[in-house]
Structure formats: structure tokens, C-alpha cells
Amino acid sequence: MLDKFVTSMATIRVISGSIEIVAALIMLKLGRVDKALAVNSMLAFVGPTVLLLTTAIGLAGMADKLSWGKLIWICCGISCLLIGILKK
């Protein structure tokens, strides 16, 4: 039997990948750069959202095994990633 946290994380990643594939197919169907760019822009929130969700689920699954110090370091790392991704 699989761990419920691992199953949840994998499910979110499969959904995310499916959204990316559907977006690529939509871009091909639209056939215009401006419309494809608009579809691509709508995907901009999917990546960070999936990162946060899967990390939160993973941390919830490991919370009893990690010290507060390690949790703080993990949160700092995630903050740095988000700042790097979302900073204009």
C-alpha cells in the first residue's frame, strides 16, 4: 500500500503534467504566436502552485521526522525559489 502523502504528491504532479500537455495541444490548435503566448502566460501560476502544494504535502508527511531548525531551512529555501521565480 502506498503512503497517502506520496500518492497525493504524485497525483498533483500528474494533474500538473496533464495541464501542460493540454496547453501544448491548445497552442498547436490555435496556430498563432500571440494566442500561444497567452496560453503560456496562463500557465505561469501552475508551476509555483504545484511546487507549494507538493512541498506542503511532503512536509506534512515528514513533520514528525524533522526538527524545527530543518523546517525553517526548508521554508527559507522555498522562499528563495519563489522570489527567484516570481521577482520581476
N, C-alpha and C positions, 0 to 999 in steps of 0.2 A: 504494500500500500504506500502510495506517495504521500509525502508531507503536504499538508494543506497550504503552507506558505509557498512551497516550491511550485505547487500546482497553480496557485493564484498568480505568482510572478510569471510563469510560463504562459498562462492564458492571456495575461495583459500583453505580453510580447507578441504572441500570435495575432491578437487583435490589431496591435500596432502595425505589424508587418502586413496584415491584410489591408489595412487602410492605405498604406504606402503603395501596395500593388494596385489597388483600385484607383488611386490618384494617378498613377502612371498610365493606366489604361484610359482614364478620362483625358489626360493630356494628349495621348495619341489620337483619341477620337476627335478632340477639339481641333487639333492640327494647326494651331496658331500660337506663336510665341507669347503674345500678350496674355492670352487666356491660360496657357500652360503656366506662365509665371504667376498668375492669380491663384491657380490651384496649388502651386508650390508654396505660395505665401500662406495659404490656409493651413498647410502642414506645419508651419513654424511653431505652433503651440503643442503639437503632438509629441515631439521628441522630449522636451523638458518635462511635460506632464507624465509621460511614461517613465522617465527616469525617476521622478519624485515618487510615483506610486509604487514602482517595483522596489525602490530602495526602502521606502517606508514599510512595505510588507516584509521585506527581508530583515530589516532591523527589529520589527515586531517579533519575528520568529527567533531572533538571536538575542533579544533583550535580556533574557535571564543568564546569558553566557558572556555578556560584555560588561566591562566596568564603565562607570560614568565618564572616566577620562577618555576611554576609547570611543564612546558615543559622541563626546564633544569633538574629538578629532575627525570622526566621520562626518558630522554636521558641518564642520569647517571646510572639509574637502568638497562636500556637495555645494556649499555656498560659493566656493571659489569656481566650481564648474558652472554654476548658474550665472554668476557675474560675468564669466568669460563668454558664455553663450548669449546672454541677453543684453550685455552692455553695448550701447550704440557708439 
